[in-house]
């Protein structure tokens, strides 16, 4: 999948979904998205994380592990609401694309 404009919304939903399960960080979410078939660079994912935070769907804090400091993202209440609403829309789209109705 190379069309980032087409898949950008799906990638953001993946990020929200995984952030709802547990806090995420940039490299970790890049690796998780790779398991879903997305080959994304840090230059693509980090702006998405920052954008989701700016819109209020995620919040972040810095966490130090040994010498490494990471920015950890957690889903907000607003992000939870958006994710629930998105699930409905994705189910509807799935029905049209896959099930033909």
N, C-alpha and C positions, 0 to 999 in steps of 0.2 A: 504494500500500500504506500503510494508515494504522494497522493494528492492531499496535502495537509489541510487545505481549505475544506475539502469534502469531509474528511474524517475528524476535523478539529473538535466538533461538538461531541463525537463519540469518545475521543481521547479525554476530553474534560469530564465526561460522565464516568469514565473508568477511574480517573483520579478521585472524583468525589466518592465513588463507590468504595474504593480501597481506603480512602481517608475515613470513611464511616466505620470501617472494620477495625482500623488501628491507625495511629499516627504514621505519616509517610514523610520521606525525604527525597530529594531530587534523584540521586543515583538509584535508590531503591525503587522508585516509581518508574524510572527508565527501564530497569531490568524487568519489572513486572509487566510493563507494556510490551516489552520484547517478547515475553511469553505469549502474548495475545496477537503477535504478528506485526506489531508496530516497531519500525526501526527509526527511532527518534534520537536526535542529538540533544545535548544539554541546552544548546541554543534555542531549541524549540520548546522543551519541557519547562525550563525555568520561567520563561515569560508566561506560560500558561498557569503555573503555580502562583506567580505574582499577580496575574490578572484575576484568578479565582479569589485570592486574598483581598485584592483591592475592591472586588464586588461584594465582599462579605461572606463568601461561601466557605472560605478557609481562614484560619488564623495561624500564626506561626510564632515560634520562639526558638532561641538558639540553645543548643544542647552540646555540652562538651563530653567527648568520650576519649580519654587519653589525650593525645595531642590534637585530635581532630575535633573541629567544631562544625556542627551541622545545623541547618535550619529545618526544624521539624514542623510539619503542617498537620493541623487537626481540623476536622469539619466543624462548622458552626451550626447553630440552630437554623439559621437561614439556609445553609447548605443542605441540611437534612430535609428541610421542606422542599427545596428545589429538586433534590434527588427523588423524593417520593413523587412529585409531579412529573418528573422526567420519566420515571418508570412507566407511568400510564401512557405517555406519548410513545415511548419505545415499544411497548406492547402493541399499541395500535399500528405503528409503522411495521413491526414484525409481521403482524397479521396481513397487512397489505403486500409486503414484499415477498414473504415466504409462503404464507398460507393462501394467498390469492384472494383475500377478502378483507 
